[in-house]
Amino acid sequence: MAPTISVAVVDAATSGNVGTIARAMKNFGVEQLLLVNPPPVGPGTEAHGFAGRARHDILPNAREVTFEYIVSNYHTIGFTSETNPTDTKGIRHPAKTPAQLAEAMEDVESDTALVFGRERTGLRNEELAQLDEIATIPASSAYPVLNLGQAATIALYEFRRITLAESQLPSDRLERAEEAEIEALYDHIDAFLDRIEYTPERRGKAGVMLRRLLGRAHPTTREVATLHGIMRETEQAVEKRG
């Protein structure tokens, strides 16, 4: 069973960022928003304006809690902009990417809070020290600091396989053509090379290269049919010109 994901925002200065985070939560199927020392987020605020459809449920149902409450009641993942932490540099080592943490947690049953800090300074070292795991989003060393709303959106995207229903995810399944269909394509390619009088001394290498290419590509039945069609039309054009 997958974990239940919540989002916690600590000491946000800008209500607009809270609204942006709520909207991203709505996008990726996360319902519980926890706020530590929040700015006003009700009707008429930037948060309400930025939240989109999340203004109807996530934002009004947000809970104001303490940092200690989050640490005591959730498995916590804190987000920091620090780049390349080591065992001699940085408060926690090693930090993982959101994608690595999401993959590791797919089969873990726990109430988990993704914890985000202040816009300018992020989570403090003493706060990071109390959290269970630390995540950092790889970015350019020239400008590694992400906007609070951006960071939350990226993190929630990476956790989508946990937070979204299977039916809402794009399928990774590839319907590869049957082996007989692919072999028939190779036969057609050989005949096609004959028809266009492809250089005989290059035929062997061309056949190997095309098998290698199609082997990596795992073509679908429709793609195989398209290749057959291209070769047939080319053959017909060659006959007309001949």
Backbone torsions as a table, in degrees:
resi	resn	phi	psi	omega
1	MET	NA	133.9	-176.4
2	ALA	-76.6	157.6	178.4
3	PRO	-70.1	158.4	171.3
4	THR	-91.0	122.8	-174.1
5	ILE	-100.5	131.4	170.4
6	SER	-122.4	165.3	176.3
7	VAL	-120.0	133.2	177.0
8	ALA	-119.5	132.3	178.8
9	VAL	-119.4	121.6	-174.6
10	VAL	-100.4	117.9	168.8
11	ASP	57.9	43.4	177.7
12	ALA	-65.2	136.6	179.3
13	ALA	-89.7	-27.9	-173.4
14	THR	-113.9	119.7	-178.3
15	SER	-66.6	-25.8	178.0
16	GLY	-60.1	-37.9	177.6
17	ASN	-65.6	-36.9	177.2
18	VAL	-63.4	-41.2	177.6
19	GLY	-63.8	-41.2	178.2
20	THR	-62.3	-41.4	178.4
21	ILE	-64.9	-42.5	178.3
22	ALA	-60.4	-40.1	178.6
23	ARG	-63.9	-43.4	178.7
24	ALA	-63.5	-37.3	176.5
25	MET	-60.3	-43.2	178.8
26	LYS	-62.7	-40.2	178.9
27	ASN	-58.8	-38.7	-170.1
28	PHE	-113.4	19.1	168.0
29	GLY	78.0	26.4	177.3
30	VAL	-106.7	131.3	-171.0
31	GLU	-106.5	-31.9	-170.9
32	GLN	-96.0	119.5	177.5
33	LEU	-111.5	124.3	179.1
34	LEU	-110.5	131.3	-176.1
35	LEU	-123.6	127.4	175.7
36	VAL	-105.6	118.1	179.8
37	ASN	50.6	59.7	-173.5
38	PRO	-84.5	160.8	168.2
39	PRO	-77.0	171.1	175.4
40	PRO	-60.4	135.5	-178.2
41	VAL	-129.9	15.0	-176.8
42	GLY	-83.2	-173.9	178.6
43	PRO	-53.1	138.3	-179.3
44	GLY	92.0	-8.9	179.0
45	THR	-94.3	166.4	175.0
46	GLU	-59.8	-36.7	179.9
47	ALA	-57.2	-44.7	-178.5
48	HIS	-64.5	-39.2	-179.6
49	GLY	-70.8	-36.6	-176.4
50	PHE	-83.3	-14.2	-171.0
51	ALA	-77.3	-15.4	-177.3
52	GLY	60.2	-135.9	-178.3
53	ARG	-68.8	-16.1	177.8
54	ALA	-68.7	-11.5	177.8
55	ARG	-68.3	-16.1	-176.8
56	HIS	-89.7	-20.6	-177.3
57	ASP	-138.0	-57.6	-174.6
58	ILE	-63.5	-49.1	-176.2
59	LEU	-65.4	-50.6	-179.9
60	PRO	-66.7	-21.3	179.5
61	ASN	-96.1	6.2	178.1
62	ALA	-61.6	143.2	-178.9
63	ARG	-108.2	132.6	174.5
64	GLU	-89.3	120.6	-175.8
65	VAL	-134.8	176.9	174.5
66	THR	-98.0	160.9	176.2
67	PHE	-61.3	-38.5	179.8
68	GLU	-62.8	-36.0	178.1
69	TYR	-62.6	-43.7	-179.9
70	ILE	-61.9	-47.0	-178.3
71	VAL	-62.4	-35.8	-175.4
72	SER	-80.1	-23.5	-170.7
73	ASN	-116.3	-4.2	-176.7
74	TYR	-135.4	150.9	161.0
75	HIS	-72.8	125.7	-169.2
76	THR	-113.0	139.1	173.1
77	ILE	-124.1	112.8	-179.5
78	GLY	-93.5	145.0	-178.5
79	PHE	-110.7	132.7	-179.9
80	THR	-135.1	151.5	179.0
81	SER	-90.6	-0.5	-178.8
82	GLU	-60.5	132.1	-179.2
83	THR	-102.0	143.4	175.3
84	ASN	50.9	52.7	175.9
85	PRO	-67.1	150.1	177.0
86	THR	-130.3	179.2	-179.6
87	ASP	-71.7	-10.4	176.1
88	THR	-112.0	-2.5	-177.2
89	LYS	-135.7	123.1	177.8
90	GLY	102.4	155.1	-174.9
91	ILE	-74.1	-30.7	-177.7
92	ARG	-136.2	137.6	179.9
93	HIS	-144.3	135.6	-1.8
94	PRO	-91.1	151.0	170.7
95	ALA	-88.9	145.0	178.5
96	LYS	-111.3	163.7	174.2
97	THR	-79.9	159.9	175.6
98	PRO	-56.8	-38.2	179.8
99	ALA	-63.6	-41.5	179.2
100	GLN	-64.3	-42.5	-179.9
101	LEU	-67.9	-41.4	-179.9
102	ALA	-62.2	-42.9	179.9
103	GLU	-63.8	-41.6	-178.5
104	ALA	-67.1	-25.2	-173.9
105	MET	-99.0	0.2	-175.6
106	GLU	-57.6	-32.3	-177.5
107	ASP	-108.7	16.2	-179.5
108	VAL	-101.6	127.7	179.3
109	GLU	-96.1	108.6	179.8
110	SER	-163.6	153.8	170.3
111	ASP	-82.1	113.4	-171.9
112	THR	-117.4	134.8	176.4
113	ALA	-113.3	126.6	171.1
114	LEU	-87.2	116.8	-169.0
115	VAL	-106.9	123.8	-179.9
116	PHE	-118.3	143.8	-175.4
117	GLY	-102.4	-156.6	-172.8
118	ARG	-72.3	153.7	-177.7
119	GLU	-60.2	-42.8	-173.2
120	ARG	-90.5	-38.6	-171.1
121	THR	-117.5	-8.8	179.7
122	GLY	69.4	-158.8	176.6
123	LEU	-78.6	140.4	179.8
124	ARG	-75.3	159.1	-178.8
125	ASN	-57.3	-40.2	-179.1
126	GLU	-69.2	-26.4	175.5
127	GLU	-75.6	-45.8	177.7
128	LEU	-57.4	-35.7	-177.9
129	ALA	-64.8	-22.2	-177.9
130	GLN	-91.4	-8.2	-175.5
131	LEU	-89.8	156.0	-174.3
132	ASP	-75.2	-41.8	-178.4
133	GLU	-140.4	158.2	-177.7
134	ILE	-125.4	136.9	177.9
135	ALA	-122.9	145.3	172.9
136	THR	-133.9	143.1	-179.5
137	ILE	-96.8	114.6	-177.7
138	PRO	-59.3	131.2	179.5
139	ALA	-148.9	171.2	-179.4
140	SER	-60.3	134.3	178.0
141	SER	-65.0	-19.3	177.7
142	ALA	-71.2	-25.9	179.7
143	TYR	-159.7	75.4	-172.1
144	PRO	-83.2	-8.9	-173.0
145	VAL	-84.9	119.6	178.9
146	LEU	-95.5	150.6	169.8
147	ASN	-58.6	146.7	-177.3
148	LEU	-56.3	-45.5	179.4
149	GLY	-64.7	-38.5	178.2
150	GLN	-62.7	-47.0	-177.7
151	ALA	-60.3	-44.2	-179.9
152	ALA	-65.2	-39.9	-179.7
153	THR	-63.7	-43.8	178.4
154	ILE	-62.1	-45.5	-179.1
155	ALA	-62.3	-45.0	-179.1
156	LEU	-65.6	-36.0	175.3
157	TYR	-59.9	-43.8	-177.8
158	GLU	-67.8	-25.5	179.7
159	PHE	-90.9	9.2	-172.0
160	ARG	-61.6	-29.6	-179.0
161	ARG	-69.6	-18.6	175.8
162	ILE	-91.5	-40.5	-169.4
163	THR	-91.5	-19.8	179.8
164	LEU	-102.7	148.6	175.5
165	ALA	-66.4	152.6	-178.5
166	GLU	-55.5	-36.8	-178.3
167	SER	-67.4	-17.6	-179.0
168	GLN	-92.5	-4.7	-178.2
169	LEU	-99.0	143.9	175.2
170	PRO	-65.7	142.7	-178.2
171	SER	-76.5	134.8	175.1
172	ASP	-90.9	-2.2	-175.1
173	ARG	-74.0	133.2	179.3
174	LEU	-112.5	120.8	179.9
175	GLU	-84.9	83.7	-178.0
176	ARG	-67.0	141.8	177.5
177	ALA	-60.1	153.4	176.7
178	GLU	-62.4	151.9	-177.4
179	GLU	-59.3	-37.6	179.5
180	ALA	-63.1	-35.6	178.7
181	GLU	-66.5	-40.5	-178.7
182	ILE	-70.9	-38.4	177.3
183	GLU	-64.2	-38.8	176.8
184	ALA	-62.9	-34.1	177.5
185	LEU	-66.4	-42.7	177.9
186	TYR	-60.4	-40.8	177.7
187	ASP	-61.9	-41.0	179.4
188	HIS	-65.8	-39.2	178.5
189	ILE	-61.3	-43.1	178.5
190	ASP	-60.2	-46.2	179.1
191	ALA	-63.8	-37.5	179.9
192	PHE	-63.4	-43.7	179.1
193	LEU	-63.4	-36.2	174.3
194	ASP	-62.4	-47.2	-175.1
195	ARG	-61.2	-38.7	-178.4
196	ILE	-90.0	5.0	177.8
197	GLU	56.7	48.9	177.5
198	TYR	-61.2	141.8	-175.3
199	THR	-49.0	117.6	-174.2
200	PRO	-54.6	-41.6	-176.6
201	GLU	-69.4	-12.8	178.7
202	ARG	-102.3	-4.2	-174.2
203	ARG	-61.0	-45.7	-177.4
204	GLY	-60.3	-47.9	-179.9
205	LYS	-65.4	-39.0	179.6
206	ALA	-61.7	-41.8	179.0
207	GLY	-62.4	-43.1	178.8
208	VAL	-63.4	-44.9	-178.7
209	MET	-62.5	-42.2	-179.3
210	LEU	-67.9	-37.8	175.7
211	ARG	-63.8	-40.9	179.5
212	ARG	-63.3	-43.9	-179.2
213	LEU	-63.6	-49.7	-178.0
214	LEU	-70.4	-29.6	176.5
215	GLY	-63.7	-39.7	177.6
216	ARG	-72.2	-33.2	-172.4
217	ALA	-76.9	-23.3	-176.2
218	HIS	48.3	63.4	-174.5
219	PRO	-64.5	147.4	175.6
220	THR	-83.1	169.9	178.0
221	THR	-58.5	-41.0	-179.4
222	ARG	-66.2	-39.6	179.7
223	GLU	-66.5	-39.7	177.0
224	VAL	-61.5	-44.5	179.9
225	ALA	-62.2	-38.2	179.0
226	THR	-63.5	-43.0	178.7
227	LEU	-63.9	-40.8	175.0
228	HIS	-57.9	-44.8	-177.6
229	GLY	-63.0	-41.6	178.9
230	ILE	-61.5	-44.5	-178.5
231	MET	-67.9	-38.7	178.8
232	ARG	-62.2	-44.9	-179.6
233	GLU	-65.7	-36.2	177.2
234	THR	-65.0	-42.2	178.3
235	GLU	-61.9	-41.2	178.7
236	GLN	-64.8	-40.1	178.9
237	ALA	-64.9	-38.5	178.8
238	VAL	-64.6	-41.7	179.4
239	GLU	-63.1	-41.5	-179.5
240	LYS	-63.3	-40.9	-178.7
241	ARG	-72.8	-27.0	-179.9
242	GLY	-74.0	NA	NA
